[in-house]
Amino acid sequence: MELRSLGRTGLKVSQHCIGAMMFGAWGNPDHDACVGMIHRALNGGVNFVDTADMYAQGESEQIVGKALKGRRDDVVLATKFWNTMGEFPNQRGGSKRWVHQAVEDSLRRLDTDYIDLYQMHRPDTEAELDETLGALSDLVHQGKVRYLGSSTFPAETIVEAQWVAERRNRERFVCEQPPYSILNRGIERAVLPTCQRYGMGVIVWSPLASGMLTGKYRRGQKAARGSRLNRSFGANPEFDERMYTAVDALDGVAAASGLTLTHLAIAWTVEHPAVTSAIIGPKTPEQLDDLLGAADVRLSSDVLDAIDEIVAPGTDTDPGVAFVPSAAMTPTARRRRAP
């Protein structure tokens, strides 16, 4: 498994990151099986694990904590905050109050003294970035967190965060975690170049487009109950015709290259020079073994060109993949004044 530097930090992470979103009630409720998959990934050369407080409302973090018992020092551990974690209005977001509470909750569930990479799961349109970065900087200075990152931020917010960190003397985001797959290449237009300009690492999620690039979804078939596609994470659950057309063509490219569609898709994401690591999120050991098999695959220029012909650079087959609507495009912001 190739190790790459996370931006300019010098921290080495594997080109595949084991994602724990499907561990727990959202996917596989068998804790022992999930722990076994994490161990299997670590034994296969992965040194990078990513989770979030919201995944199964903390259950995923608990499973990761169990899995890292006795192996914590060998692993780069990443988690995220921002999403709603309770019934009260202040149990979410980027406020100083919630940042300090959220990290303590994650540390307890993960059963660790520190988090290597603490990421803001989405932009907060209400809290000032300076407040959030100030609170996150406190955590770094206290030794509870080593590095800071963002997730699914638009390019302009990435720039703003870098500006705030520099001008206000805050710790900066050293990496971004955006959605990226052959079917959804929108981040190539601005997000990836922006990350390169600021020396940020990039950890991409949903490289299989919520399972569309496994080839298991076909025209006229409903997504399996409990699958990511069925839960509307990422790809359009209505099975947009453009996706089917692209997947059929990509099947042909994979077959001509002697690859499975899964391996083609995973290998493609880490070919981009801005991408540090791709998150693989298995639900079963069989899925994990298949995903790990892509680690040694490198795509030729001819294959990359063929893929570009199917889905043009910088385009999305599902414009809603990021599921973070621009605040500037709401009806209120566009044309309706408040009464």
C-alpha positions in Angstrom: 0.0 0.0 0.0 1.5 3.3 -1.1 2.0 6.0 1.6 1.6 9.6 0.7 2.2 12.9 2.6 -1.0 14.6 3.8 -0.5 18.0 2.2 2.5 19.7 3.6 2.2 18.2 7.0 4.8 15.4 6.5 2.2 13.0 8.0 2.2 9.8 5.9 -1.1 8.1 5.2 -2.1 5.2 3.0 -3.6 5.8 -0.4 -6.7 4.0 0.8 -8.4 5.1 4.0 -10.8 2.7 5.8 -14.1 4.6 6.2 -16.3 3.5 9.1 -19.6 5.0 8.1 -21.2 1.6 7.5 -20.0 0.2 10.8 -22.9 0.0 13.3 -26.6 0.5 12.9 -26.3 2.3 9.5 -24.7 -0.8 7.9 -23.2 -3.7 9.8 -24.4 -3.9 13.4 -22.0 -6.8 14.3 -19.2 -5.0 16.2 -16.9 -8.0 16.1 -17.2 -8.2 12.4 -16.5 -4.5 12.0 -13.5 -4.7 14.3 -12.2 -7.6 12.2 -12.5 -5.6 9.0 -10.5 -2.7 10.5 -7.8 -5.2 11.6 -7.9 -6.8 8.1 -7.4 -3.4 6.5 -4.5 -2.5 8.9 -2.9 -5.8 8.2 -3.2 -5.1 4.5 -1.2 -1.9 4.7 -3.8 0.7 5.5 -2.8 3.1 8.3 -5.6 5.6 8.0 -9.1 5.3 9.5 -11.9 7.8 9.1 -15.2 8.1 11.0 -17.5 10.8 12.3 -19.5 11.5 15.4 -22.8 11.3 13.5 -22.2 7.8 12.0 -24.9 5.7 13.7 -25.0 8.5 16.4 -21.6 7.6 17.8 -21.7 3.8 17.4 -19.1 3.9 14.6 -16.6 5.8 16.7 -17.1 3.2 19.5 -16.4 0.4 17.1 -13.3 2.2 15.8 -12.1 2.7 19.4 -12.5 -1.0 20.1 -10.6 -1.9 16.9 -7.6 0.4 17.7 -7.0 -1.1 21.2 -3.3 -1.9 21.3 -2.7 -0.4 17.8 -3.5 3.2 18.3 0.1 4.5 17.8 0.3 2.8 14.4 -2.9 4.5 13.0 -3.7 7.9 11.7 -7.2 8.4 13.2 -9.6 10.9 11.7 -13.1 11.9 12.8 -15.6 14.7 12.1 -18.0 17.1 13.9 -20.7 19.5 12.9 -23.8 17.4 12.4 -26.7 17.3 14.9 -26.0 15.0 17.9 -28.9 15.6 20.1 -32.3 17.2 20.5 -31.1 20.5 21.8 -30.2 23.3 19.3 -26.6 23.8 20.5 -25.7 20.1 20.0 -24.4 20.8 16.5 -22.5 23.2 14.3 -19.3 25.2 14.6 -19.8 27.2 17.7 -17.0 27.3 20.3 -19.3 25.7 22.8 -20.1 22.7 20.6 -16.6 22.2 19.2 -15.3 21.7 22.8 -18.2 19.4 23.7 -18.0 17.4 20.5 -14.3 16.6 20.8 -14.7 15.4 24.4 -17.6 13.1 23.3 -15.5 11.7 20.4 -12.5 11.2 22.5 -14.6 9.2 25.0 -16.2 7.1 22.3 -12.9 6.5 20.5 -11.2 5.7 23.8 -8.2 7.7 22.9 -6.3 10.7 24.3 -6.0 12.5 20.9 -7.4 12.6 17.4 -4.9 12.9 14.6 -7.2 14.7 12.2 -10.3 16.5 13.4 -12.5 17.6 10.5 -15.5 20.0 10.2 -18.1 17.9 8.4 -19.7 20.7 6.5 -19.5 24.5 6.4 -21.6 26.4 9.1 -23.5 29.3 7.6 -24.3 30.7 11.1 -21.0 30.5 13.0 -18.1 32.7 12.1 -15.2 30.7 10.7 -12.9 32.6 13.1 -14.9 31.3 16.1 -14.7 27.8 14.8 -11.0 27.9 13.9 -10.3 29.6 17.3 -12.0 26.8 19.1 -10.2 24.1 17.0 -6.9 25.9 17.5 -7.5 25.6 21.3 -7.8 21.8 20.8 -4.5 21.6 19.0 -2.7 23.7 21.6 -4.2 21.4 24.3 -2.9 18.3 22.6 -6.3 16.8 22.0 -6.1 17.2 18.2 -3.0 17.1 16.0 -4.3 18.4 12.6 -7.5 20.1 11.4 -9.5 19.5 8.2 -12.7 20.4 6.4 -15.1 18.2 4.5 -17.3 19.1 1.5 -16.4 22.8 1.5 -16.7 24.8 -1.7 -13.6 26.4 -3.0 -14.5 29.9 -1.8 -15.0 28.7 1.8 -11.7 26.8 1.6 -10.0 30.1 0.6 -11.8 32.0 3.4 -10.7 29.5 6.0 -7.1 29.8 4.9 -7.4 33.6 5.0 -8.9 33.6 8.5 -6.2 31.2 9.8 -3.4 33.5 8.4 -4.8 36.8 9.4 -6.2 35.8 12.8 -3.3 33.5 13.8 -5.3 30.3 13.9 -4.4 26.8 13.1 -5.4 26.1 9.5 -7.2 23.3 7.7 -4.5 21.0 6.3 -6.8 18.9 4.2 -10.2 18.7 2.6 -12.5 15.7 2.3 -14.8 16.1 -0.8 -16.9 13.7 -2.8 -15.2 12.4 -5.9 -15.7 9.7 -8.4 -15.7 9.1 -12.1 -19.4 10.0 -12.2 -19.0 13.1 -10.1 -15.9 15.2 -11.1 -17.1 18.7 -10.3 -14.4 19.3 -7.7 -11.8 19.2 -10.5 -13.0 22.7 -11.5 -12.1 24.6 -8.4 -11.8 22.6 -5.2 -8.8 20.4 -6.2 -6.8 23.3 -7.7 -7.5 25.4 -4.6 -6.3 22.6 -2.4 -3.1 22.3 -4.5 -2.5 26.0 -4.3 -2.7 25.9 -0.5 -0.7 22.7 -0.1 -3.7 20.8 1.4 -4.2 17.1 1.3 -7.3 15.7 -0.2 -9.2 12.6 1.1 -12.0 11.8 -1.2 -15.3 10.1 -0.2 -17.7 8.0 -2.2 -15.2 7.0 -4.9 -17.8 4.3 -6.0 -20.6 6.9 -6.3 -22.7 5.3 -3.5 -22.3 1.9 -5.2 -23.2 2.9 -8.7 -19.6 2.1 -9.8 -19.8 -1.4 -8.4 -22.0 -2.3 -11.3 -24.6 -3.8 -9.0 -27.3 -1.2 -9.8 -29.0 -1.6 -13.2 -31.9 0.0 -15.0 -35.2 -0.9 -13.5 -33.8 -2.2 -10.3 -34.5 -0.6 -6.9 -31.6 0.0 -4.6 -31.3 -2.6 -1.8 -32.9 -1.5 1.5 -30.1 -0.1 3.8 -27.7 0.6 0.9 -26.1 4.0 0.6 -27.9 4.6 -2.6 -31.2 3.7 -1.1 -30.4 6.2 1.8 -29.8 8.9 -0.8 -26.2 9.4 0.1 -24.5 10.8 -3.0 -25.9 9.4 -6.2 -29.5 10.2 -7.2 -31.8 7.4 -5.9 -34.0 7.7 -9.0 -31.2 6.2 -11.1 -30.5 9.1 -13.5 -30.3 7.8 -17.1 -27.0 9.6 -17.6 -25.5 7.4 -14.8 -26.6 4.2 -16.4 -25.2 5.2 -19.7 -21.9 6.1 -18.2 -21.7 3.0 -16.1 -22.4 0.8 -19.1 -19.6 2.5 -21.0 -17.2 2.3 -18.1 -18.0 -1.5 -17.8 -16.5 -1.8 -21.3 -13.4 0.1 -20.5 -12.8 -2.0 -17.4 -13.3 -5.2 -19.2 -10.9 -4.2 -22.0 -8.3 -3.3 -19.4 -8.7 -6.7 -17.5 -10.1 -4.9 -14.5 -13.3 -5.0 -12.5 -15.4 -1.8 -12.5 -14.7 -1.4 -8.8 -11.0 -1.5 -9.2 -11.1 0.8 -12.2 -13.1 3.4 -10.2 -11.0 3.3 -7.0 -7.7 3.4 -8.9 -9.0 6.3 -11.0 -9.6 8.6 -8.0 -6.1 8.3 -6.7 -4.5 9.1 -10.1 -5.3 12.8 -9.7 -2.2 14.6 -8.4 -4.2 16.5 -5.9 -5.7 13.4 -4.2 -3.9 12.0 -1.2 -6.2 9.1 -0.3 -9.5 7.5 -1.2 -12.0 6.4 1.5 -13.2 2.9 1.1 -16.3 2.1 3.1 -17.0 -1.6 3.2 -20.0 -3.2 5.0 -18.8 -6.8 4.7 -15.4 -8.6 4.7 -15.9 -9.6 1.1 -16.4 -6.0 0.0 -13.3 -5.0 1.9 -11.2 -7.6 0.2 -12.4 -6.5 -3.2 -11.7 -2.8 -2.4 -8.2 -3.5 -1.1 -7.5 -5.4 -4.3 -7.4 -2.0 -6.1 -4.3 -0.8 -4.2 -1.8 -2.1 -6.8 -3.8 -1.0 -9.9 -2.4 1.8 -12.0 -4.3 3.1 -15.0 -2.6 3.9 -18.3 -3.0 7.2 -20.2 -5.1 5.5 -22.8 -7.5 4.2 -20.1 -7.7 7.7 -18.4 -8.4 9.2 -21.8 -11.2 6.7 -22.4 -12.7 7.6 -19.1 -12.6 11.3 -20.0 -14.5 10.6 -23.1 -17.3 9.0 -21.1 -17.5 11.6 -18.3 -15.8 14.9 -19.2 -13.4 16.4 -16.6 -15.0 18.7 -14.2 -18.6 17.5 -14.8 -21.1 15.8 -12.5 -23.7 13.3 -13.6 -25.5 14.0 -10.4 -25.3 17.7 -9.5 -26.6 17.0 -6.0 -23.8 14.7 -5.0 -22.3 17.1 -2.6 -25.7 17.6 -0.9 -24.6 21.0 0.4 -26.8 23.5 -1.4 -25.3 26.9 -1.9 -26.7 29.4 0.6 -26.6 32.0 -2.2 -29.0 29.9 -4.3 -31.9 29.7 -1.8 -35.1 31.5 -2.9 -34.6 34.0 0.0 -31.1 34.9 -1.1 -31.9 35.1 -4.7 -35.0 37.2 -4.9 -37.2 37.3 -1.8 -36.8 39.9 0.9 -37.8 39.0 4.4 -41.2 40.3 5.3 
